[in-house]
Amino acid sequence: MREFVFDLVYEETAGPLQQLCTDTTGVSSRGVGGSIDAEEFWRLEQFEGPADALSELTNAGQRELLAVEQITPAGCEGAVHREVLKRTDSECELYYLLRDVGNCESVPTLAVEYIGPAVLFELERSQNRETWTVMMETDDGVGLFYDALQVSLQDGIRFEFDHIGQASKRRTGLFARKSLPPEQREALVEAAGRGYYEKPRQIPLEERSTELDCPRSTLSYRLRSAEPRLAKSVATTDQPREFESVPQTAEQRGGT
């Protein structure tokens, strides 16, 4: 199994997920999907964020959901079947079936056109960035797919190549509960590095949110979401790889 990994960066605006959830920029997602044929695709996607934003997502209409797919100026046409598999105040897991997709190009439609229908996708979205992994049996057609992406992207979306190579074993842990979304990791690392968790606290949340140009409520939400994950992970493993970049206290470094 081979993989082609790349990012789509929305340079002048938030990514389509944040545009859909207009009340906040605190929503991120991780998903897997595949093709049924050239015009029909499935996806299982897990979203995390504030409850109001997740409500906007689950209540969005067909046109808004199709707009999230498109990477070209033309508006996508098609039908979307959606099922809510799990819903809490901070998480939502959705299953999508997209049928008769046309009048626009998306990452899945281009991949199927140039590589073939035997492809799988992984997708991670956060703020203005989407990380795509396209998995296939061989590299046949990948060059054409790469070129088609460059030509199709509308103004304001930047393509960043990562790599083409053997599929990584880490793909099997896509929904591992120890993983932190990028914005939660960043908030946690920045807060710890600036003394937010010291006693007495070295920097108030309001000051850090101003420095990061991030609303206080959003920063607070990210920290509250990250902290229990980190605590549970530390309770079950000595030093999880996912959190090696988190600054440690003197006691964690071997002090008494």
C-alpha positions, 0 to 999 in steps of 0.5 A: 500500500502506498500513500500520497500526503499533502496539505491544502492551506486556505491562505486568506480565510479559515478552512471550509469546516470553520466557514461552515461552523461560523460561531467559532474557529474551535472545530477540528476533525479527523476522518477516513473515507473511500469511493464507491464509484466516480460519483459516489463517496463515503466518509466517517468523520469525527469532529471536536469543538464547542457544542454550538459549533457542532450543532451548526454542523449537524444542522447544515443543509446539503448545499453547505455540506457540498461546499465543504468538498469543493476546491474549485470556484464552481459550486458542487452539485450532488446529494448528501446522506448524513447519519449522526453516529455519536454526539456529545457536548464536545464531540460528533461522529458523522457518516456521510454518503455523497452521491452524484457529485458533479460540477466541481472538483474535490480531492476525492473526485480527482483521485478517482479520476486519475488513480482509480476507484481503489483508493482510501482517504484520511483527512485531518482539518484544523482552522485553515489547514487540511491534511490529506492522505490518499492511499492506493496500491501503486503510484500509477496515476499519482503524477497526473493527480498531483498536476490536476490538483495544482491546476484545479485549486482556486485562488487562496488555496495553497498546496503543500507537498509532504511525501509519496511512499509506503503507507505508515503503520500509524494509519491504523490509529487514526481515532486513537483517544490519546491523539491531540488535535493540532490546535489543542497541542499548540495551546497546551504547549504554549500555556505550559511554556509560558508558566500558565500551570506554575504556582503562582501562575506566571501568565493569565489566560487573557494575556496569553489569548491576546498574544496568540490573537485567539479569543479567550473562550476558544483558548480556554476550550482548547486547554480544557479539552486537552487536559483530560486527554493528557491526564488519561494518557499519562495514567496509562503510559509512562511517556506517550509519544504524542506528548513528548513535545509538551514541556515538563515540570522539574518533578517530571524531569527527575526531580523530587 
